Amino acid sequence: MADVIKSLFRPLRIRIPYVIDVIFISDPEHIKRIEASGDVDRLHRFDTATLPWWVRFYFRATRFHDEQRDLWFLALEGAADPSYGKRHAYLRAKLGTGYTKADVERIAGLLKTNTAEDVFAHELVQVVNRRFLGEEIPMAVTKAAKETLQTFGEALLPWKYIHAARSQRYVANYCARTLPPDVQVLDIAHNIGTVVKTLTRALRMVQDNLETPVEEIFTSHPLTLEAPRIAVRSSKLDGLLWFPTRAGWTVLIFKIGTAATKTKDLFFTFGTGRSARACVFMDFFLAFVSDVQRALRETDSDRSRA
């Protein structure tokens, strides 16, 4: 009877031999258990050239992979990657320099005046990313960062895909020219895109929910919906699957947005439900957004008293 019940809750799997094998995991406990099992790892556990064809096709036009230099963003590096510790420490140290009250007030002011989206994103990128690049990031770069792919469906549109891949190269090439030589290019190029695509949207949500705690907003309306992993050994994932995974071929898509909404756990908003390897930007992000929300509330309060 237990096996029958378990079979009713098997995850969705798209499996076409020699073409594609993708498993979608949305149950929060399943996500945490699989992540900790050792059965899966981040995509770059394997050399890029050996990854499934569709992974290489899609990610080369996103902010997560730089095909030209064969670089991957920090969050998609394998658990044993020797560069991880140094890169993580560098980002944490730079983020630890914080931001100023003037930064908060400037962004709050732009929100209140309903500034055009491109201008707003450009100003926000300066607050977060100027610390890495040592100069004002050009508007052309922030505009290009907005054009990289966000969903696999977008990759099916040829004109969208070509433009996204070109935009990714433009942002990465700018970072390569400007960053110190010992800084990994894609860690910064990726974050420019994340600010443009995600932090701007987050702040707009906060503006519409001034009395709702930031933590509640971002678990009810998660900013990142999915996180990919790849099988590193053959496994039925503790009985969840009819057929075992194949190392280096089967990709799992953790539906972390669904898990965050269900559990109200911020570690699903910024990771896979565990503090281990949660997004390095999590603390900076939450603090900055909370301060902007507070500034917006105070402005509204001052106007009410007037």
C-alpha positions as CSV (number, residue, x, y, z in Angstrom):
1,M,0.0,0.0,0.0
2,A,2.9,2.4,0.8
3,D,4.4,1.8,-2.6
4,V,1.0,2.6,-4.2
5,I,0.7,5.9,-2.3
6,K,4.3,6.8,-3.1
7,S,3.6,6.2,-6.8
8,L,0.9,8.8,-6.8
9,F,3.4,11.5,-5.8
10,R,6.1,10.7,-8.4
11,P,7.5,13.9,-9.9
12,L,6.9,14.9,-13.5
13,R,9.5,13.5,-15.8
14,I,10.2,14.2,-19.5
15,R,12.3,11.3,-20.7
16,I,13.1,10.6,-24.4
17,P,16.0,8.3,-24.7
18,Y,19.1,9.9,-26.3
19,V,17.3,13.3,-26.5
20,I,16.3,14.6,-23.1
21,D,15.7,13.5,-19.5
22,V,14.3,16.2,-17.2
23,I,12.7,15.7,-13.8
24,F,10.7,18.5,-12.0
25,I,10.7,18.4,-8.2
26,S,8.3,20.7,-6.4
27,D,7.8,19.1,-3.0
28,P,9.9,21.0,-0.4
29,E,11.0,18.0,1.5
30,H,11.9,16.1,-1.6
31,I,14.1,19.1,-2.8
32,K,16.0,19.2,0.5
33,R,16.4,15.5,0.7
34,I,17.7,15.1,-2.9
35,E,20.0,18.1,-2.5
36,A,21.6,16.6,0.5
37,S,21.7,13.0,-0.9
38,G,24.8,13.3,-3.0
39,D,22.8,12.0,-6.0
40,V,22.9,15.4,-7.7
41,D,25.2,18.4,-8.0
42,R,25.4,21.8,-9.7
43,L,25.5,21.8,-13.5
44,H,29.2,22.6,-13.8
45,R,30.2,19.4,-11.9
46,F,30.7,18.2,-15.4
47,D,32.7,19.8,-18.2
48,T,30.5,22.1,-20.3
49,A,31.2,20.1,-23.5
50,T,29.8,16.9,-21.9
51,L,26.5,18.5,-20.6
52,P,23.2,17.6,-22.3
53,W,22.8,19.4,-25.6
54,W,19.7,21.4,-24.4
55,V,21.5,22.7,-21.3
56,R,24.4,24.0,-23.4
57,F,22.0,25.5,-26.0
58,Y,19.8,27.3,-23.4
59,F,22.4,28.5,-20.9
60,R,24.7,30.1,-23.4
61,A,22.1,32.8,-23.9
62,T,21.5,33.4,-20.2
63,R,23.4,35.3,-17.6
64,F,24.5,32.1,-15.9
65,H,27.0,30.9,-18.5
66,D,29.7,32.6,-20.6
67,E,30.4,30.3,-23.6
68,Q,33.2,32.4,-24.9
69,R,35.3,31.9,-21.8
70,D,33.6,28.7,-20.6
71,L,32.6,30.3,-17.3
72,W,29.7,29.5,-15.1
73,F,28.1,31.6,-12.3
74,L,29.2,30.7,-8.8
75,A,25.8,29.1,-7.9
76,L,26.1,26.6,-10.7
77,E,29.7,25.4,-9.8
78,G,30.0,21.9,-8.5
79,A,30.5,21.2,-4.8
80,A,34.1,20.3,-5.2
81,D,35.1,23.2,-7.4
82,P,38.5,24.6,-6.2
83,S,37.6,28.2,-7.0
84,Y,34.4,28.3,-5.1
85,G,35.7,29.4,-1.7
86,K,37.8,32.2,-3.0
87,R,35.1,33.6,-5.2
88,H,32.4,33.3,-2.5
89,A,34.7,35.1,0.0
90,Y,35.4,37.9,-2.5
91,L,31.8,38.6,-3.2
92,R,30.9,38.5,0.5
93,A,33.8,40.9,1.3
94,K,32.7,43.4,-1.4
95,L,29.0,43.2,-0.4
96,G,30.1,43.7,3.2
97,T,31.0,47.3,2.4
98,G,27.3,47.9,2.3
99,Y,25.5,50.9,0.9
100,T,24.8,54.5,2.1
101,K,21.7,56.3,3.3
102,A,22.0,58.4,0.2
103,D,21.8,55.2,-1.9
104,V,18.5,54.2,-0.2
105,E,17.0,57.6,-0.5
106,R,17.9,57.9,-4.2
107,I,16.3,54.5,-5.1
108,A,13.2,55.3,-3.0
109,G,12.9,58.7,-4.7
110,L,13.1,57.0,-8.1
111,L,10.3,54.6,-7.1
112,K,8.1,57.4,-5.9
113,T,8.5,59.4,-9.1
114,N,7.8,56.3,-11.2
115,T,11.1,56.7,-13.1
116,A,11.4,54.9,-16.5
117,E,12.4,51.2,-16.0
118,D,15.7,51.5,-17.9
119,V,16.8,54.5,-15.9
120,F,15.7,52.9,-12.6
121,A,17.6,49.7,-13.4
122,H,20.7,51.6,-14.4
123,E,20.7,53.5,-11.1
124,L,20.2,50.4,-9.1
125,V,23.0,48.6,-10.9
126,Q,25.4,51.4,-9.7
127,V,24.4,50.9,-6.1
128,V,25.1,47.2,-6.2
129,N,27.8,46.7,-8.8
130,R,30.0,49.8,-8.9
131,R,31.9,48.3,-6.0
132,F,33.1,45.5,-8.2
133,L,33.9,47.5,-11.4
134,G,35.2,50.8,-9.9
135,E,33.3,52.9,-12.4
136,E,29.8,53.8,-13.4
137,I,28.4,50.9,-15.5
138,P,27.2,52.3,-18.9
139,M,23.6,52.4,-19.7
140,A,24.3,50.2,-22.8
141,V,25.5,47.4,-20.5
142,T,22.5,47.5,-18.2
143,K,20.1,47.6,-21.2
144,A,21.9,44.6,-22.7
145,A,21.7,42.7,-19.3
146,K,17.9,42.9,-19.5
147,E,17.8,41.0,-22.8
148,T,19.3,37.6,-21.8
149,L,17.0,34.6,-21.6
150,Q,14.9,34.1,-18.5
151,T,12.9,31.0,-19.5
152,F,13.5,28.0,-21.8
153,G,10.4,29.0,-23.8
154,E,12.2,32.2,-24.9
155,A,14.9,30.1,-26.4
156,L,12.4,28.7,-28.9
157,L,12.1,32.1,-30.5
158,P,15.0,32.4,-32.9
159,W,15.2,36.2,-32.9
160,K,14.9,36.3,-29.1
161,Y,17.6,33.7,-28.7
162,I,20.1,35.3,-31.1
163,H,19.6,38.7,-29.4
164,A,19.9,37.2,-25.9
165,A,23.2,35.4,-26.8
166,R,24.6,38.6,-28.3
167,S,23.5,40.6,-25.2
168,Q,25.2,38.1,-22.9
169,R,28.5,38.4,-24.7
170,Y,28.3,42.2,-24.6
171,V,27.9,42.3,-20.8
172,A,30.5,39.7,-20.2
173,N,33.0,41.4,-22.6
174,Y,32.5,44.7,-20.7
175,C,33.2,43.0,-17.4
176,A,36.3,41.2,-18.8
177,R,37.7,44.6,-20.0
178,T,36.9,46.4,-16.7
179,L,37.4,44.0,-13.8
180,P,40.7,43.2,-12.1
181,P,42.3,40.2,-13.8
182,D,41.8,37.9,-10.8
183,V,38.0,38.4,-10.6
184,Q,35.8,35.8,-12.2
185,V,34.0,37.7,-15.0
186,L,30.7,35.9,-14.9
187,D,30.1,36.3,-11.2
188,I,29.8,40.1,-11.8
189,A,28.2,39.9,-15.3
190,H,25.5,37.7,-13.8
191,N,24.8,40.0,-11.0
192,I,24.4,43.0,-13.2
193,G,21.6,40.9,-15.0
194,T,20.1,39.9,-11.7
195,V,19.9,43.5,-10.5
196,V,18.3,44.5,-13.8
197,K,15.8,41.6,-14.0
198,T,15.1,40.7,-10.4
199,L,16.0,43.4,-7.9
200,T,14.1,46.0,-9.9
201,R,11.0,43.8,-9.8
202,A,11.5,43.1,-6.1
203,L,11.5,46.8,-5.3
204,R,8.4,47.4,-7.3
205,M,6.6,44.7,-5.3
206,V,7.8,46.3,-2.1
207,Q,6.5,49.7,-3.2
208,D,3.0,48.1,-3.6
209,N,3.2,46.4,-0.2
210,L,4.7,48.9,2.2
211,E,3.1,47.3,5.3
212,T,4.0,43.7,4.5
213,P,7.3,42.4,5.9
214,V,9.9,41.9,3.2
215,E,10.3,38.2,4.2
216,E,6.6,37.6,3.6
217,I,6.6,39.4,0.2
218,F,9.4,37.3,-1.2
219,T,8.1,33.9,0.0
220,S,4.6,34.7,-1.3
221,H,6.0,36.1,-4.6
222,P,9.3,34.3,-5.1
223,L,11.8,36.0,-7.3
224,T,13.6,32.8,-8.5
225,L,11.3,30.0,-9.5
226,E,13.6,27.2,-10.4
227,A,17.1,25.8,-9.7
228,P,18.7,23.1,-11.9
229,R,20.8,20.2,-10.8
230,I,22.4,17.3,-12.6
231,A,22.6,13.6,-11.6
232,V,26.1,12.5,-10.6
233,R,25.2,8.8,-10.2
234,S,22.4,6.4,-11.0
235,S,19.6,6.7,-8.5
236,K,15.8,6.3,-8.2
237,L,15.9,9.1,-5.6
238,D,14.8,7.1,-2.7
239,G,11.9,5.5,-4.6
240,L,10.6,8.6,-6.3
241,L,11.4,7.4,-9.8
242,W,10.3,4.3,-11.8
243,F,13.6,4.4,-13.7
244,P,17.0,5.6,-12.3
245,T,18.7,8.8,-13.3
246,R,21.8,8.7,-15.5
247,A,24.9,10.5,-14.4
248,G,25.8,13.6,-16.4
249,W,22.6,13.4,-18.4
250,T,19.5,13.5,-16.2
251,V,18.7,17.1,-15.1
252,L,16.5,17.9,-12.2
253,I,14.6,21.2,-12.0
254,F,13.9,22.1,-8.4
255,K,10.7,24.3,-8.3
256,I,12.0,26.4,-5.5
257,G,9.4,29.2,-6.1
258,T,6.6,26.7,-5.4
259,A,8.5,25.4,-2.3
260,A,9.0,29.0,-1.0
261,T,5.3,29.8,-1.3
262,K,4.3,26.5,0.4
263,T,6.8,26.7,3.3
264,K,7.2,30.5,3.7
265,D,10.9,29.7,4.0
266,L,13.3,32.3,2.7
267,F,16.0,29.7,2.2
268,F,13.8,28.5,-0.7
269,T,13.6,32.0,-2.1
270,F,17.4,32.2,-2.0
271,G,18.4,28.5,-2.4
272,T,17.1,25.0,-1.9
273,G,15.7,25.2,1.6
274,R,19.0,24.9,3.4
275,S,21.4,27.5,4.7
276,A,24.3,25.7,3.0
277,R,25.2,27.5,-0.3
278,A,22.3,30.0,0.0
279,C,22.6,32.9,-2.4
280,V,25.7,35.0,-1.4
281,F,23.6,38.2,-2.0
282,M,20.8,37.2,0.3
283,D,21.7,39.3,3.3
284,F,22.6,42.4,1.3
285,F,19.4,42.0,-0.8
286,L,17.1,41.7,2.2
287,A,18.8,44.6,4.1
288,F,18.7,47.0,1.2
289,V,15.1,46.2,0.2
290,S,14.0,46.6,3.8
291,D,15.7,50.0,4.1
292,V,14.1,51.2,0.8
293,Q,10.7,50.0,2.1
294,R,11.2,51.9,5.3
295,A,12.2,55.0,3.4
296,L,9.1,54.8,1.3
297,R,6.9,54.3,4.4
298,E,8.4,57.4,6.0
299,T,7.8,59.5,2.9
300,D,4.2,58.4,2.9
301,S,3.9,59.2,6.6
302,D,5.4,62.6,6.2
303,R,2.9,63.4,3.4
304,S,0.0,62.3,5.5
305,R,1.0,64.6,8.4
306,A,1.4,67.5,6.0
